[in-house]
Amino acid sequence: MNTELLDKYFNYTYLNANEWVETDSGIELEIDIPGIKKDEVSIKSKGESLVIAANPKSKNRKPFSYSYKLPAVLDGSLTFASLEDGVLKVTVPKKESAKIKEISVKIS
């Protein structure tokens, strides 16, 4: 796993590196939210800001909201998420310009 992006931006104004995992194509976050349905979760992205919130209809659960300032090398507009078995997985891809590209060398 490449942690260059997380290492570079690990401070309190950016990502909490304990929650995020870097992949070659972006970063991923998993949050355990048992008992919360997908229609009770909202994820909003604007510029370098990403907000993940839940407003459970059950009185046993309290609403929550997490706000993250994303590094400029990530493309928040392409964020996608899934909710399965009480685990919310959020993926924020890197911008194409930030991805590592392999260049082949031709010998003439």
KEKE-3310 file (N, C-alpha, C; in steps of 0.2 Angstrom, whole numbers, plus 5000, padded with zeros to 4 digits):
npx = (5004:5003:5007:5010:5002:4993:5003:5008:4998:4994:4987:4978:4970:4967:4965:4960:4971:4970:4958:4956:4962:4975:4975:4981:4973:4966:4958:4951:4937:4930:4916:4908:4891:4880:4863:4858:4850:4853:4846:4846:4858:4869:4880:4891:4900:4910:4921:4936:4930:4922:4908:4901:4886:4873:4856:4847:4832:4827:4825:4834:4846:4858:4860:4874:4889:4902:4916:4927:4942:4948:4964:4971:4974:4964:4949:4935:4922:4920:4917:4912:4900:4896:4884:4884:4879:4880:4891:4898:4906:4917:4924:4936:4942:4959:4964:4966:4979:4986:4988:4999:5009:5014:5027:5032:5048:5056:5067:5079)
npy = (4994:5011:5025:5038:5049:5050:5052:5064:5073:5071:5079:5089:5097:5091:5075:5062:5051:5039:5034:5033:5024:5023:5020:5014:5021:5030:5036:5027:5025:5017:5016:5010:5008:5001:4997:5008:5014:5016:5027:5035:5041:5054:5060:5073:5083:5096:5106:5105:5099:5087:5080:5068:5062:5056:5054:5045:5037:5030:5031:5026:5028:5041:5056:5059:5068:5070:5079:5083:5090:5088:5083:5092:5084:5074:5070:5075:5076:5064:5055:5040:5028:5014:5004:4991:4977:4985:4993:5007:5012:5023:5030:5040:5045:5048:5063:5062:5068:5066:5052:5038:5035:5023:5022:5016:5011:5013:5004:5008)
npz = (5000:4996:5005:5003:5000:5011:5021:5017:5019:5032:5044:5056:5049:5037:5032:5044:5047:5053:5049:5036:5021:5009:4992:4976:4967:4974:4989:5003:5014:5028:5038:5052:5053:5060:5058:5052:5037:5019:5014:5024:5025:5020:5008:5004:4992:4989:4980:4989:5000:5010:5016:5027:5032:5044:5047:5057:5057:5068:5085:5094:5088:5086:5076:5065:5059:5049:5043:5031:5024:5009:5001:4987:4977:4975:4968:4973:4966:4960:4970:4977:4985:4996:5005:5015:5025:5037:5035:5029:5015:5008:4994:4987:4972:4965:4956:4938:4934:4946:4947:4946:4932:4921:4910:4895:4889:4874:4864:4852)
capx = (5000:5006:5004:5013:4997:4991:5009:5009:4992:4992:4987:4971:4966:4966:4962:4962:4974:4968:4951:4957:4967:4976:4976:4984:4969:4963:4958:4945:4935:4925:4913:4903:4885:4874:4856:4857:4849:4856:4842:4847:4865:4871:4887:4891:4906:4910:4928:4940:4926:4918:4904:4897:4881:4867:4850:4843:4825:4827:4826:4840:4852:4859:4863:4881:4891:4910:4918:4934:4945:4952:4969:4969:4975:4959:4943:4929:4916:4919:4916:4906:4900:4891:4883:4883:4880:4881:4898:4898:4913:4917:4930:4937:4948:4964:4963:4971:4985:4990:4989:5006:5008:5020:5029:5037:5054:5057:5075:5079)
capy = (5000:5017:5030:5045:5054:5051:5055:5071:5077:5069:5084:5090:5101:5087:5069:5059:5045:5033:5032:5032:5020:5025:5014:5017:5025:5036:5034:5024:5026:5013:5018:5005:5011:4996:4999:5014:5013:5020:5033:5040:5043:5058:5062:5079:5085:5103:5108:5101:5098:5081:5079:5062:5063:5051:5056:5039:5038:5026:5035:5023:5031:5048:5059:5061:5071:5070:5084:5082:5094:5083:5086:5095:5079:5070:5072:5074:5076:5057:5051:5035:5025:5009:5002:4984:4974:4990:4996:5012:5012:5029:5030:5046:5044:5053:5066:5058:5070:5063:5045:5036:5033:5019:5024:5011:5014:5009:5004:5009)
capz = (5000:4995:5010:5002:5000:5018:5025:5015:5021:5039:5050:5058:5044:5032:5033:5049:5043:5056:5046:5028:5018:5002:4987:4970:4963:4978:4996:5005:5021:5030:5044:5055:5055:5060:5059:5048:5030:5015:5013:5030:5024:5014:5006:4999:4990:4985:4980:4993:5006:5009:5022:5027:5038:5044:5051:5058:5059:5074:5091:5097:5085:5086:5070:5066:5053:5048:5038:5029:5019:5005:4997:4980:4972:4975:4964:4977:4962:4958:4976:4977:4992:4996:5012:5015:5031:5042:5034:5024:5012:5004:4990:4983:4968:4963:4949:4933:4934:4952:4947:4944:4926:4919:4903:4892:4886:4868:4862:4845)
cpx = (5004:5003:5007:5008:4995:4997:5009:5004:4990:4993:4980:4967:4964:4963:4964:4965:4973:4961:4952:4963:4968:4977:4979:4980:4965:4963:4951:4944:4930:4923:4908:4897:4879:4868:4854:4856:4852:4852:4842:4854:4865:4878:4887:4898:4906:4918:4932:4936:4922:4914:4900:4892:4876:4862:4846:4836:4823:4829:4832:4846:4852:4862:4870:4883:4899:4911:4925:4936:4950:4958:4967:4970:4970:4953:4937:4922:4915:4918:4911:4906:4895:4890:4880:4884:4882:4888:4897:4905:4912:4924:4930:4943:4953:4962:4968:4978:4989:4991:4996:5005:5015:5021:5034:5043:5056:5065:5075:5086)
cpy = (5006:5022:5037:5050:5056:5054:5062:5076:5075:5075:5085:5094:5097:5081:5066:5052:5039:5030:5030:5028:5022:5019:5018:5022:5030:5034:5031:5025:5021:5015:5012:5009:5006:4999:5005:5012:5018:5027:5038:5043:5048:5060:5068:5081:5092:5105:5103:5098:5091:5080:5072:5063:5057:5054:5050:5041:5034:5031:5032:5025:5038:5050:5060:5065:5072:5075:5083:5087:5089:5087:5088:5089:5074:5073:5071:5073:5068:5052:5046:5031:5019:5007:4995:4981:4979:4994:5001:5013:5018:5029:5037:5045:5050:5056:5062:5061:5068:5056:5043:5033:5029:5021:5019:5014:5010:5010:5004:5006)
cpz = (5000:5000:5009:5002:5007:5022:5023:5018:5028:5043:5051:5053:5038:5034:5040:5047:5047:5053:5039:5026:5011:4998:4981:4966:4967:4985:4998:5012:5023:5037:5046:5057:5055:5061:5055:5040:5026:5013:5019:5030:5019:5014:5002:4998:4987:4986:4984:5000:5005:5016:5021:5033:5038:5049:5052:5060:5066:5080:5095:5094:5085:5079:5071:5059:5054:5042:5037:5024:5015:5002:4990:4975:4971:4971:4968:4973:4960:4964:4975:4984:4991:5003:5012:5022:5037:5041:5028:5021:5007:5000:4986:4979:4967:4957:4944:4933:4940:4952:4944:4937:4924:4912:4901:4889:4880:4866:4855:4842)
residu = (MET:ASN:THR:GLU:LEU:LEU:ASP:LYS:TYR:PHE:ASN:TYR:THR:TYR:LEU:ASN:ALA:ASN:GLU:TRP:VAL:GLU:THR:ASP:SER:GLY:ILE:GLU:LEU:GLU:ILE:ASP:ILE:PRO:GLY:ILE:LYS:LYS:ASP:GLU:VAL:SER:ILE:LYS:SER:LYS:GLY:GLU:SER:LEU:VAL:ILE:ALA:ALA:ASN:PRO:LYS:SER:LYS:ASN:ARG:LYS:PRO:PHE:SER:TYR:SER:TYR:LYS:LEU:PRO:ALA:VAL:LEU:ASP:GLY:SER:LEU:THR:PHE:ALA:SER:LEU:GLU:ASP:GLY:VAL:LEU:LYS:VAL:THR:VAL:PRO:LYS:LYS:GLU:SER:ALA:LYS:ILE:LYS:GLU:ILE:SER:VAL:LYS:ILE:SER)
# end
